[in-house]
């Protein structure tokens, strides 16, 4: 039976970073992963460019049953600490929008950096390793695996959530938590596109590939981002963001004219171009296909502007600024970027990420009930929670 100080299960962002940081403290660390390649989610993130953090990351950008839980880790290892590490390795990067930082070249730059950090710290990484059982011992944990048996003082679970099963997502982390008596909160897909009911889907599918600026609102939360029409429903940053706040049966509220005073512009156009058609006015502010589809969707007659009465104008204002959509559902874990819910933070120390019930058992990253917004926030949670645990394993 091979002996290590620390075993980390999961070779993703949180697991690799935690392993490297623990190794810097002189700990003998082993990382185990069932996949063939490490960091697969990192490699495909951000369209292959990895949105590795956000300049504005703070506790307000995370969903958690206990909104205060993530404050400690995020304040002790910040986005600026990670940006400093990226700069140390000479990795070129840029801000895309809203503080989102992406690699100029490839997400593999981040994986290579983590590999080098692990190598410098003497970390052993074993892939294609299935975990058969995890048992608590007097001085730590015993693991029976397809690659042999291991013993360790500290065990870190960094196995992620259920999103993107094609990349190897499993419920393993939740099962370990439950095995040791920790509460696991119900999980659901987050940062995920919406599907629509058949009639709306058929009508909007003809706009597939077109994006418009919107305010998307649900359950007292609003995001001003682009909404993308797809052949299955609605996607784009606004929809992914609001999906984390949406529950089945909820209505989405879309302001499809976030920068336009619809009533003023329409009334002015009536005076200047009274014979102009409604679709012509709409096409000033939206792509032509969107203009005609909006008329069809909302039952507007495509008549000259001079024929619009006050009620017509009020209806157009209402539908453009508060377009109400009741999604059929979401695309689920298959395309979700994250998993909401997970190991209850009440079970963990916010300072160390260690279980309050089981000494030297740690949970970090997405397996924990901390979910960030779209835009590099979830990677920052991986770095921050991984660093916090690494100081105590």
PyMOL commands that set and color helices and strands:
alter all, ss='L'
color gray80, all
select helices_A, chain A and resi 13-24+40-48+59-61+71-76+79-88+108-120+165-167+172-179+198-205+236-243+262-272+278-285+288-298+305-307+310-321+332-334+345-347+365-367+377-390
alter helices_A, ss='H'
color red, helices_A
select strands_A, chain A and resi 2-9+29-32+51-54+62-63+93-95+100-103+124-126+131-137+140-145+148-157+184-190+194-195+211-218+221-229+233-235+252-255+323-325+329-330+338-343+361-363+371-372
alter strands_A, ss='S'
color yellow, strands_A
deselect
rebuild
show_as cartoon
